[in-house]
């Protein structure tokens, strides 16, 4: 690795100088500590980072889209320059293979460029114009114009399972910066070195494109200490988080208890139910089991979209289960992201396997620090009785629930909110079970037919969100360009002179964007 890591926070365009060690990266397979030790941001440094963000906001939020786009593109370019360093440090800190880190680097830079193109074009602001009608009776109609404006500085918490795509310059940061919001990012203790590499790249991009100091800062010290302090700071106006349910709800409470409550967009837990209809089993139970196994064990089951729950029609699918048993029994365990995640998975698997009425279909053998595939089965009645069976197994484990199609449909509303819900079957079955699909729609942000939930396409139409507790606000997404609206608010201007309006709302439309004018898109 060519880049020297300093182990300190990034405060605007400066480096932190704290003295208290808050952690050190640990190699998940060996347990060995990686240099350097990381120093926690001091209270003064936290305050300085947030205040710099507040000072940067007026100038940054009003920059033309072309300049914000240039900044986002510069971040992507700077990250690509350190791709080799990421490919070296990333596997050491996370246990993830080099190919995964390279793929995630490309996904992150592609996402940044996607947001850059969005703000450069400009129509995302949803400009609306209603011309005055002074002669209207009985009350004249005023001239009214509205559009989305940046909300303010945003706190972003890095995720443990995605050291790039949901971390320092990941989706939350990209959406915030695109919207015009400075970002104060809290590094995750599991991959501090990768965080520093990417954070330094963002700082270089900000300097190269003449962004105001404070548009970005990266703080070390942990979400429950430094992170809570950032969320409680009155300058912060929104929060982006990907992580555990306990962590997300803690941030929600902290944000709600402020003198001025602010929104928290937290992605937390999801078991991603899969409903298998008879037609899918008739096509090929073996092929379906093999594809399902691939999705279940992808990334050692440490994606938020791994399928942790399967509804199978009673009296069917024996070939599916048998092939899944063979695959799981022979499965090679994988190193998990951290000892804490590994222990949490082991504890959940043990709790489910020891629950009355649960049958163990197959369990692979795991070594220290490893997650092994596991498949269990239970009746639908027992599934609804035992709360533990509806818990997320964050790892390569899944639960098969057996019941009639009528019972399965009736059970769907009993599920918590999910990121995804999947149906396998024929087109005719899908049409015939519209009420089942509607029930799944009420519980999930993304519906999938004859495919699998792992693999979240980064594009304009993606919805990566869902009802609580999949996310804290099911009206939003953390992937795709719709995410920009989490960090904006609508503002209207009534009766303003044309020259005093934002360019997007001026009569001649100087930015050439799509607008809703007197009820017609122009």
N, C-alpha and C positions, 0 to 999 in steps of 0.2 A: 504494500500500500504506500502510495507516494505522499498523501496528505497527512500532515501532522495533526493529531487531535490534542486539543488543549484542555478539555474537561471543564469548560466554563460556559456560562450562559452568554447569549448574544443579546445585548441591550441596545436596540437601535443599531448604530454603526460602531458600537464599542463592545468590548468583552467584559464579562463579569469578573469580580475579584473576591468572591466569597471564600471563606476558609473552612466551612463545615462540609465534610464529605457526606453526600446523600446516597451514594451507591456506586456500583461498579458493574460493568457488564459481565455476565457469567456465561461461559460456554455450556449450552444445555446438555451436551453429551458427556463431557468430561467433568463438569462442575468447576473447572478452573476459572479464575478471575482474569479479566482482560484489562490491560492498561488503556487509558488512564483512569484513575478514580475521578468521579464527577463531583463538583462542588455545588452546593445548593445556592440558589439566588438568595441574597439577603432581602430583608423587608424593604430596605431602601431601593434595591435593584428592582424588585417587583413593582414598587410604586413608580419608579423611574420609567420602566418599560410601558406601563399602562398610561402614564401621563404623556409620554412621547407619542403613543398611539392617539391619544386625544388631541394633541397639538397637530399631528399629521392629518387628522381626519378632514378638516375643512378644505385644505388644499387638495388632498388626494381624491376625495369624493367628487370633486367638481372637475377633475381632469377629463379631457375628451376621451372617448372610448379607444381611440387610436393609441394614446399614450399608456393607458392601462393595459391594452393588448400587447404593446411592445414590452412592458414590464413582465407580463406573464410569459411571453415567448423567450425573453432573456433568462427567466428562471429555468425554463425547459432546457435551454442551451447550456446553462451552467451545470445543471444536473447531468446532462449527457457527457460533459467533460470529465466528470468524476465517476462515470459508470464502472470503471475498473476497480476503483477504490471501494465502491458499494458492493461489487461482486466479491471482494475479498473479505471485507468487514462484516457484511450482512450474514453470511452463513455462520461465522464465528459466534455472533451474538444470538442468533435465532434458531440455529439448527436447520434452517430452510436451505434447500439446494441452490447452487449458484444459478441454475437456469431459472428458478422461481424469482430470484432477486433481479435478474436481467429482464425478465418479463414484466415484473412489477415496476421497474424503472421506466420501461417503454410505456406502460399504461399511465404512469404518473405524468410523464412529459406530454403524452398525447392528450391527456385530460386538460392540462394547462393550455395547450394550443387550441383545444376545442372552446374553452372559455374565452381565450383571446379573440378567436374569430367571432364569437357571440357579441362581445362588447364592441368590437371594431365595426360590425354591421349596425348595431344599435337598436334594432326594433324590440329587443327584450324589455325595454322600459315600459311597454304597453301604453304608449302615448294616446290620450283621448281628448278630443276637442269638441265642444258644443258651442256653436256660435250664438251670440246674443240675438234675441228677438224682442227689440224694444217695443214693438207694436202689439205683442201678444196680449190678449185679454183673458181673464181679468187682471193677471199679474205679468209684467214684462219678464222675459227670460234673460238672465245675465250671461255673459261670456264666461264659460267654465272650461278649464283645461287641467288634466291630471297626468301623472306618470309615477313610476317607481323611483324612489331615491334611496341612497345608502342609509342603513340604520345607524351605524356608528362602529366603534372598535369592537372586535369580536375575540372571545377566548376560544381557542381550539385545543382539544386534548387528543394527543396521539394514541393510536390503537396498538395493542400488543401484537395482534396477529397479522397486521399489514404494515411493515416498517417503512413503506413509502406511500402506497396508494391511499392510506387512511391515516397518514401521519403528518410530518412537518409541512410538506408541500402537497398534501393529498387533497381529496375532494372538498373538505370543509374550508381549508385555507384557500384553495383555488376559487371557490364560489365567493368567499368573503372578499378577496382581493378583486375579483371581477366586478362585484357589486359596488366597489368603492370603499370597502371597510378595511382599515388596518387590522392585522392579525397578531395577537399575542398567543404564542403556541407553547404548550406545556409538554415537554418531552416525556416519553414513556421510559421507565426504568429498564425495560427489557432490551432496548436497542439504542442506548445513548450515543454510541459512536456513529451509527447511521444517521441519527437525528442531527448530530453536529455537522456531519458532512453535508447534508442537505440544507441545514440552516445557514451554513457558511455560503453555500451556493446562492441562496435567496438574498443574503446580504450583498453579495457581489453584484447580483442582478439589479438590486435597488440602487446601488451606487452608480452602476454603469448607465442606468436610464434616468438618473437624476430624480429619483423618488424622494419625498420628504422623509427625514429621519423619523423613525417610529412606525413606518408603514409595516414593519415586521420586527418581532423580537422572539427569541427562543429561550425559555426558562427551564432550568433543572431544579428539582426539589420535590417532585411528586405531586399527584393530583389532590391528595388529602391535606396537604399543607400549603404549598405554593399555589396550587390550582384553586383551592377554595378562596384564598386571598385575592386572586385575580377576579374570580366570579363575583365576589362581594364588593369589588371596587366600583364606585359609582360611575366611572367613565365607561366601563364595559356595558355593551347594549345587547349582546346575544352570546350564546355558547353553542359550540359544536363538539360532540362527544361520541366516541365509539368505544364500547367496553362492556363491563359487567353491569348487571341490573342494580347491584348495590351501589356501585360507583355513580351510575346515571341518576338514580333516585336521590342520592346525596346532593348532587349538583342541582337537581331540580328543587330540592328543599332550600338550598342556599340561595338560589336565584329568586325563589318565591318569597323568601323572608327578607329580602332587601327592602329598603324604603321605597325604591322604585323597582318592582319586579320586572324581570326580563325573561325572554323566551330561551328555553334550552332545547336544542335539537339533539337528542340522545338516541343512539342506536344501541340496543341492549341485548335482548335474548329472543331466540326464535327456534322452534323445532321443525319448521318447514314441512308440514304434512304432505304426504303423497297418497292419493287415492287410486287404487288399481282396480279397474273394471274388468269384467270377464273377457271382453274382446281383446284386451292387451295380453292376457294370459294365453288365449287361444292362438295368438300370432306366434309367440315363442317365449315360454317361461324362462328358458335358459338364457337367451339373449337379454331379456329384461333384467334378470338377476345380475348378469355380468355388468350391464350398464349401470344399474343401481349401485352395485358394489364400488365401481369406479368413482361415482359421485360421493358415496359415503366416506370413502377413505382418502379422497383428494386432500392433500395438505395435512394428512393425519387427522382429518375431520375438524380442522381448526378454522374453517370458513364459517361465516355467520349464516351461510345458506346450505350447509350440508343437511341432507334429509334424515332427520332424527326420529321420524314417525311415519309408519306405513299402515294404511287401512286396507285390509285384504278381505274379499268376500268369503264368508264362512263356507267351508267345504270345497274351496278351490285354492289353486296356487301351490299345491304340494311340490311340483317341480321347481317352482320359483324358490321356495324355502330350502329345498334340498341343495340346489345349486349354490344358494347363498351360504348355506352351512359349509359346503366344500370350500368355497372361496375364503370365508372368514377363518376357518380352521387352518388353512395353509398360508394365511396372510402374514407378511413380514411386518413387525411393528416398526413404528417410526419415532424419531426423537421429537418430543413436543417442545413448544416455544420456551417454556420455563418450568422450573420445578413446581411453582404454585399452580400453573395450569394443569400440569400432569397430575398433581395430587387431587385437584378438584375433579378432574375426569374420573380418576380411580374411585373417589368417594361416591360420585353419582352412580357409576356403574355398579358398585357394591350395594348401594341403597336400592337400586332397581332390581338387581338380581335376587336380593333377599326379601323382596316384597311378596306377600302371600298371593298365590295365583299366577305368578310370573314363571314362565318356562325359559330356561336358557337354551337357545338354539345352537349357538356356538360362541366360543371366546378364544381368541388367539392369546399367546403368552407374551408378556412384555417384560423387558428388563428395566433397569433403573433409568428414569427419565423418559421412558418410552410410553406411547399410547398404542394399545392393541385393539383391533377391531372386535366388536361384540354385537350380537344380535339376540334379542329376546322376543318372546311372544306372550300375549295375554288376551283374555276375552274382553270384548268391548264393555261389558257390564263392570268388570273389575277395573278396567282403565278409568272409568268415570268415578269409581269409588275412591281410588287412591291418588291423592294429589301428587305424590312423588313421581308417579308415572308420566305426568305431563311436564316434568322438569326438563330443561335443556341438558343434554349430554354433550358438552363442548369437547368433542373428540370423535373418533370413528365408531360411535355406537348408535344403534337404532332399535326401535321397539315396533314390532308388528302387532297390530290390533285386529282381531277377527270379529266379524259380525255381518249381519245382512246389510244390503244396500240401504234399506229403510233405516236401520239402526245407525249406520255410518252417517247418513245425512242428518239424522236427529242429533248426533253427537257433535257435529261440526260447530254449532253455536256455543258449545260448552268450552271450546278451546280459547286460549288467550290469543291476542293479536299476533300475527306472524308476518315475516318479510315476504314469504312465498307460500303458495299452495299449488300442488301439481296434480293433474289428472292424466292417467294413462288409460287408453281405450280406443274405440273406433269413433269416427265422426258421427255415426248414427247414435252411438251411446251418449256422446257428449250432448247432442241435441235432445235426446230423450231424458237426460238428467239435468235439465236446465235449473231446477230448484236446488240441486246439489251444488252446481257451479255458483249459483247466487249466494248460497250459504258460505262457500269458500271465499267468494269476493268480499263478503262482509268481515272476514277475519284476516285478510292478507292484502299486501300492497301490489303483488305481482302474481298473476295466474299463468300457469305453464301447462301446455298440452303436449304429451308424448315426448317430453324432453326432461331435463333435470335442472334443479335450481342453482347448482354450482356453475359459476361462470356468469358474472354480472357484466353485461355489455355496457361499455361507457359510450353513451350516445344521448341524443336529445330526448328520446321518448322513454328512457329507462326510469322506472320508479323503484328505488331501493329504500323502502320505508314500509310502514304498516301500523295498524292499531297497537296501542300499548299492550305489552311491554316490548314489542319488537322495536318500536320507537316511542319517544315521549310525545310526538305529534305526528299522527298518521296522515296529515294533510301535506307532508313534504317528502322530499327524497334527498338522500345524501350522495347519489350518483346521477350524473346527467345535468344538463344545463338548467332544468327546472329548479335545481338547488340554489340558484342565485337569489331566488325570491325569499328564501329564509332570512336573508340579511338585508332586506329592503322594507320600506313602508310606502304606501301610496300618499302622495301629496297633491292637493288641488290648488290652482291659482284662479281666483275670480276677479274679473274686471281689470287685469293687469295690462299695461301698455305692451305692445308686441315686443319692443326692444328690451323690455325688462324681464321677459320670460326666458326659461331655459331654451337652448337652441332646438331641442326636440319638439317644443310646443309652439315655436314661432310660425307665423302664417306661411312663409315660403318654404318651410321644411328644409332648412339648410343642410341637414345631415341625410336627407333622402331616405328616411326610415318609413316603415309601414305604420300607419296611424288609423285610429277609428275616428272619423270626422263626421259629426252629425249622424251617427249611427251606421255609417258605411265605411268599410275598410278601404283605405286609399294608399 
